[in-house]
Amino acid sequence: MIELTIDGAKVRAEEGMTVLEAARTQGIVIPTLCHFDGLSPYGVCRVCVVEVVKGKRSSLEASCTLPASEGLVIRTGSPRVQRARKVVMELLLSTSPKSKLLQDMAANMGVTKVRFQQKDRDCILCGLCVRYCEQQMQSGGLGFVGRGVSRRVGTAFDEMPEECRNCGGCEWVCPVCEQACRADDLIDGLCGGCLNAVPVESCPICTECSQSVGAEGHRTFR
Amino acid sequence: MSRLEGPNQIAELQREILEKRGKFGHEIAVCGGPGCRAIGCEEVFRALRDEFQRAGCGEDVHLKWTGCRGLCAGGTIVVIDPGGIFYQGVTPEDAREIVEETVLRGAVIERLLYVDPTSGEIARAQDEIPFYRGQTRLLLEQIAQLDPSNIEDYVAAGGYAALAKTLDRLQPAEVIEEIRISGLRGRGGGGFPTARKWTACREAASSDGTKYLICNADEGDPGAYMDRSILEGNPHSVIEGMLIGAYAVGANQGYVYVRHEYPLAVQSILTARDQAQARGLLGENILGTGFDFHIKVSRGGGAFVCGESTALIASLEGKIGEPRPKHVHTAVRGLFNKPTVLNNVETWANVPLIISRGGAWFAGIGTESSTGTKVFSLVGNIRNTGLVELPMGTPLRMIIESIGGGVPGGKKLKAVQSGGPSGGCLPADRIDLPVDFDRLAEAGSMMGSGGLIVMDDETCMVDFAKYFVEFLAEESCGKCVVCREGLDRMRDILTAITEGNGTPESIELLEELCEVMKDASLCALGATAPNPVLSTLRYFRDEYDAHVNGGRCPAGVCRALITFHIDAAACTGCGACARECPEGAISGEIGLAHSIDAEMCIQCGICRTTCRFDAVMTD
């Protein structure tokens, strides 16, 4: 066992655990997006960043890929972490304004305005479908094509891959197309939360993804 | 070509070659660097060869290629020995005169010599040129002297002696100790102490004992070609450095990851590898000592991000060239999950020098924390563009004024950008800064791989930052959100500012986005990408404000924000601008001052470049 400090609390973790896993064993909520139990950590959405304190200096690291190690000092909700997460959410929402999950997460983090130009590309390239197809279905029919902003999820030669068994897992795991936000008019890039005004206990999104949205639930919509 | 069977045979071979060489009467060296090739040195070489044949010089004359001579602004460069006569700007038409006058009659052709633009002094040999006088050319002088396609040239100049010394007399730990004493830091940008990397790899456990060495030759910064020149001009120094490194860390397999866009460098390293193998300097049982080391040459597909160590390793493994989180150093778990030492071309090329002359000698050059020399590619608005090599800690002013010859065209220096697209800008009033890893970082820039872009006062710093952000947005691998989307939005904001649609809030948002990108990116490409914006915001904030608040571009670059007019006092009425204007927006009678119709003008700037009297002005 190793011992690290998360938000001031001493946390014991097993060798090989990530900081995210160690935090969760103690009920410390770190929002995630591209992380999914059963799939390899990918570390690309940067929503789960935490502050790693090393003496007087500190840096931000994605907690889903950061190995828990002896003596590590972690802050999961410092102002620096919050600022980074908010900007990340704004970037994600300006790419994919119709994702209900993203809208919910942004609301929970206190994002009040998306200041970037809207792009409406839908896919946020979290890679969940690619990893699900490869690691859970042992298929590998999906992959990334291109680089930079022209990067997209695709199949070989853009044809229906032979490996595909129509399991639908890629669609199920997708944070954008699983449940689209039905709001017609976005105000400042946000949905306004009107459609989310349901009690936390019966909201299917929140109960399913409480690990993502966090224990704070729908506080901001009251 | 015979195989060498023992370390002491290197010195024997060197003696043999030197005896054979002594017989040549003349040696004519044509620069084959990237700059000279672009200007057509291959035709010069052919013309010289034909002229020698015609004159019947045959055995007496040795015509050869060399690597880059550095003074790329003076291409094609031809140097004639004895005498070291340095001809620049040579064209194929000059070949006959060079052969008849200089080689056969020993006369110097004055018009091909270098004339110092400030003092008007004529330089006969390389050492007399101010550009070379101020330099400490450890790596570059080898490149300028050697024929890269001939291993004998390298051995004659003392090459592979460091390898012989290593295998004959040094223990691996002693090699690393020598590197530690030298204080050598990685030349690829990060400046990580080389000895520490090697020690970590040496001590790292590998289940089957396999360890790897990688030479990073994926140089991709716009305007930078140091590594290219070294690999093209002196590939054996890189191979020798890798051999010594492999012996020190216990590796038997090395890779040279070189850009596909550098075909000559690829060819050069392949030829060198084959020659070294044929001589028993590479492969199995090197120099009869039982030490094995193999080198594979791998070509990169042209992604800038593959210069990043983990992306490069992914690419070598046959995967998509994308970085991964670096929580475990590549020295412990790198290529194929084995301990791996990855160093840049220039770092490897320094290793044989350190082993030959000693770590203390190397540490005596440069500053305390940054030792040795660094090769810079000096480009942009500067008179002597080219490659220069200087001790670390040389003030920027010396590089720009004495070596670079200053800014041409009577314009003023505005800023210097160092470290490639991820580096930062330093304003003209900071040019007394000594250039080393730490001073540059303190000033908000970085050493990077050694690119130096000089800008004159006609450069708009917002436009400049936009250029680099556009480059990086194209080259981002797109894996992590902050870098991919962040650079894209940064480009949007900068475009809006240069088009006059910026607001004070857009500058605030830009700053916040920059800070978050620095903080939260997955790899160093994203984390350093905001540097051009942050450093221009730090030193040229007023220029951003002028774009946003005043709706003007002080440098007269951003077309949406400028209007052109003609200074009636300076205009001679020649009519040249009116003839060139694509919109027919300029009118006036010949001999009288012309004027521009602001309604019709599209701000293309053709009139300004056409005018020989500097009469076209911008507001």
Chai-1 contact restraints between the chains, C-beta under 6 A:
chainA,res_idxA,chainB,res_idxB,connection_type,confidence,min_distance_angstrom,max_distance_angstrom,comment,restraint_id
A,G43,B,P325,contact,1.0,0.0,6.0,A-B,restraint_1
A,V44,B,K479,contact,1.0,0.0,6.0,A-B,restraint_2
A,V44,B,C480,contact,1.0,0.0,6.0,A-B,restraint_3
A,C45,B,V481,contact,1.0,0.0,6.0,A-B,restraint_4
A,R46,B,C480,contact,1.0,0.0,6.0,A-B,restraint_5
A,R46,B,V481,contact,1.0,0.0,6.0,A-B,restraint_6
A,R46,B,V482,contact,1.0,0.0,6.0,A-B,restraint_7
A,R46,B,A520,contact,1.0,0.0,6.0,A-B,restraint_8
A,V49,B,A520,contact,1.0,0.0,6.0,A-B,restraint_9
A,L60,B,D519,contact,1.0,0.0,6.0,A-B,restraint_10
A,L60,B,A520,contact,1.0,0.0,6.0,A-B,restraint_11
A,T65,B,P325,contact,1.0,0.0,6.0,A-B,restraint_12
A,P67,B,H327,contact,1.0,0.0,6.0,A-B,restraint_13
A,A84,B,V516,contact,1.0,0.0,6.0,A-B,restraint_14
A,A84,B,D519,contact,1.0,0.0,6.0,A-B,restraint_15
A,A84,B,A520,contact,1.0,0.0,6.0,A-B,restraint_16
A,V87,B,V516,contact,1.0,0.0,6.0,A-B,restraint_17
A,L91,B,V481,contact,1.0,0.0,6.0,A-B,restraint_18
A,L91,B,E485,contact,1.0,0.0,6.0,A-B,restraint_19
A,T95,B,E485,contact,1.0,0.0,6.0,A-B,restraint_20
A,R115,B,L509,contact,1.0,0.0,6.0,A-B,restraint_21
A,F116,B,R489,contact,1.0,0.0,6.0,A-B,restraint_22
A,Q117,B,D492,contact,1.0,0.0,6.0,A-B,restraint_23
A,R147,B,C477,contact,1.0,0.0,6.0,A-B,restraint_24
A,R147,B,G478,contact,1.0,0.0,6.0,A-B,restraint_25
A,G148,B,E474,contact,1.0,0.0,6.0,A-B,restraint_26
A,G148,B,S476,contact,1.0,0.0,6.0,A-B,restraint_27
A,G148,B,G478,contact,1.0,0.0,6.0,A-B,restraint_28
A,V149,B,D488,contact,1.0,0.0,6.0,A-B,restraint_29
A,R151,B,G478,contact,1.0,0.0,6.0,A-B,restraint_30
